[in-house]
C-alpha cells in the first residue's frame, strides 16, 4: 500500500524518497534525473534498486508516466515523462540543503495540525470516539456463552475542540463505559470491532444481543472499510505503518498474553503499564489511520487508486450483509 503524493505535497512532507533516489542516481554515476531515467529504462520499463538485499526504489514507465516508489516509506509519485523538470528542481533543492527542509512535517504532524484546526472535529457533523480492548487469546467463536476474558480497554475522544483525551478502562469500570458508548450520539471507531470488540465488551459487561446490535449500528469499522474498498484483508499494523509510519509497541499479540500472565502472578504495575501503553498505542494508530483517510481520501494498492469521499467512507465502514450479533467469529489475531 502506497501513499501517493504530488511533487508539491512531497516537498512539505518528511520523507526519504528524494534522498533514496539521489543515492541511486549517484550509484548509477548520473548527474541529473534525465540522465538517470535514460539508464534506468535502457532495457526495461520497470527496474527495482536495492540497499544490499532490501528493496529501496522502484521505477516504472507506464503510459508515458514515470512511477517512482519508495519501498521503505511506501510513498509513490508519478511524473509525466515529458515533465521531469520539477522533479529535477526538487532534487537540486535537496542537494543544496543537504538535509530535510525545516518546513517539512511528518504525516502524523500534518494530521494532528489539521485536527487542532478543527478540520476533523466530526465525521459529517457527528462526533466520534476510538477504542480498543485487550483480551485473553482464545480459538473459539465469541457468543453470549463463550467469550474471552477482558483485560483492559483504552478509548480516545475529543474532550474539547482540537484536543484528544485518552482513557484507560479496567474491568470494574467496563459496564459503565459500555453504557456510555451505547448512549453516545456519534460514531464508534475501531478495527474489526463489529465482529469482535463490540460483542466481547458487551458480554464482559453482562449485556447481550440488543446492546451489541446498538454498538454495531453506530460503528465505523476500519477493517470492514479496507476489506470492502480493496477486497483484501488488511492488518492494522501494516496499514498504520504504510500510511502514517506508526507501528505496534510489541511484536505480537502473544506478547500481551505473556505479560498479562506475569501481571496476574506478580501484580507488578510496571507490567500493567506495558500492556496499557500497547493498547493506547493501538488506539493512536487507529485514530491516525482514520484521520489519514478523512484528510487524503485515497489509498493506492498494486498500482490501483482507491478514491472516496467521507460519505463513501461511512458506507464502506459498515458491512453490506448483517451478521448475527450474538455469535461472531473470533478476532483473527494476524489482523492486529
ZIWO-V674713 format. One line per field, one symbol per residue. burial: I if it has 16 or more other C-alpha atoms within 10 Angstrom, else O. A space follows every 50 residues. Layout:
# ZIWO-V674713
burial->???
This chain:
# ZIWO-V674713
burial->IIIIOOOOOIIIIIIIIIIIIIOIIOOOOIOIIIOIIOOIOOOOOIOOIO OOOOOIIIIIIOOOIIIIIIIOIIIIIIIOIOOOOOIOOOIOOIOOOOOI OOOIIOIIOIIIOIIOOOIIIIIOOOIIIIIIIIIIOOOOIIIIOOIIII IIIIIIIIOOOIOOOIOIIOOOOIIOIIOOIIOOOIIIIIIIIIIIIIII IIIIIOIIIOIIIOIIOIIIIIIIIIOIIOOOOIIIIIIIIIIIIIIIOO OOIOOIIOOIOOIOOOOOOOIIOIIIIIIIIIIIIIIIIIIIIIIOOOII OOOOOOOIOOOOIIOIIIIOOOOOIIIIOIIOOOOI
